[in-house]
Amino acid sequence: MEFMSSLQNGLDELKPSLFELLSEQQLSSLLPPSLRYLLAVATHRHPRYLLRILNSFDEIYAVLMLLVERHFLLTYGGGFTENFYGLKRECVLRTKGGEVPRAQLGAPADVRETLKLRTGDVWRNLAVMVGLPYLKRKLDEGYDVHAAHANVLGPTYNRDRDTLPPGASIKQRLLFYYKWFLRHVYPSVNAAYYFSMLAFNLAYLFDGSKYSSPFLWLVGTRIRRLGEADYRAIELATTPKPTPTTAGARSGKDGSLFHPRNLGRTVYPRLLSSLRILLPTSIFALKFLEWWHASDFARQLSRKAAEGIELPPPVISGLNFTPTSTTFSKHHSKSSPKLDTEKPSLERYSSLVVPNPPIASTTLLPILTVPLPSSSSLCPICTSPITTPTAAPTGYVYCYACIHKWVEGTHERQVAFMEGSRTLTGGDSEGAGVGADEGWGAEEGSREGKWESGKGRCAVTGRLLLGVTEGLRRIVV
């Protein structure tokens, strides 16, 4: 940026283009929201220490930028972001045309010393660079809070709430006039602000004005490119001067890094000077991360990286049921001896259910579940290759017809188990073979009231499915 070729065909090589000025203004406007975002993220982890700082961000940022901008104006002749683009600020001569081309070519160092900012010019520029943006941010925020809803609602807005009560205090009167200003005057002021900026930008673009902003015209300052004399002066100003040592001084008296004299001469200027590289680089990094998370390229890359990862089945924790005849008989012999004859032993159909079936939290009955097959390509319910794969909210994949019937409670395997019959409903030869092998025929009587069929639940985990069949999702392979 420092050595950008001039667009004025050699007439004024130090005059920056409007593109450079707009880029600098955009970079400067990105600083507050970027820092606020970083502070907000840190506040989520340490709210006790950073919440007050976040609530007073505008004031703290204005004070810090006042110190930073003052240092850059005194050292580099320009603002923080202006120095990043190789720009500076200088006073405008009270001569005809405001230019001295011969002196500028013959004695650039003398011209620089004549046009550089004095102490009064520095503070006037600080008011434009720091005070004006702070005031603009506070007015925009106040307008969004107090006046935006009133202008949107129009006549339907209840204006009785914003009337001045009788006997109001000074604070209430100031707040009332502040809201009135935001609703009636500030929109016109805001429009005049942007129109004046547009007018000065157009005049600067067509070489009709030396000022790119009306506020630069008010303080009598214009923005220029850094020249060879400026770089020599900046290098001379930023070179640390060796401190003379006296013969009578004790060894190590002023050699400490934390000595106030060393902090003021070396550490403080170098810390502020490093910001011109650190902060703009962090802004570009934040914009890159924003593009990365918003673009489809990141999703495709993460999807390809996760293709070869095999996730283990979800672990279900809860109340377990131990299907052993001794535990079953011991538990019920103490409470009710009749239950031993009413409820059959679970060992007879232990090949059907999983070793530790889950227990329903409401009825305290074991839930019918199916074990996982040996291969992930087989459906856990029908133990056949999966057709029309469908995923349950728990993460397991079934055949669409199997899981749909299972959730509705009409699957042949559920019906046969709850009825305690040897053959399955409908006389399916394949299903009948499954039922006969698992020994269902050895059980007599219905299991209604003794087991839950798994209706509305996942067939493997026994967890309730939100939305029942609506929660099932087809998988596109």
Protein Blocks (a to p, Z undefined) as FASTA:
>chain_A
ZZgccfklomammbccfklmmmmmmmmmmmmmmmmmmmmmmmmmmmmlmmmmmmmmmmmm
mmmmmmmmmmmmmmnopafklmmnopacddddfbehiiafklmmmmmmlmmmmmpccfkl
mmmmmmmmmmmmmmmmmmmmmmmmmmmmmmmnmmmpcfklmpccehiafklmmmmmmmmm
mmmmmmmmmmmmmmmmmmmmmmmmnopafbfbfklmmnopacddddfklmmmmmmmmpcc
dddddfklcehklmpfklmklmmmmmmmmmmmmmmmmmmmmmmmmmmmmmmmmpmklmmm
mmmmmmmpccdddddddddddddfklmmmmmmmmommlmmmpccfklmmmmmcfbdcddf
klopacddddddfbfkbcfklopacehiaddfkopacdfklmmmmmnopafklmmmmnop
abdghiiaklmmmmmmnommmpgcjfehkacehioiafklopacehilmmpccddZZ
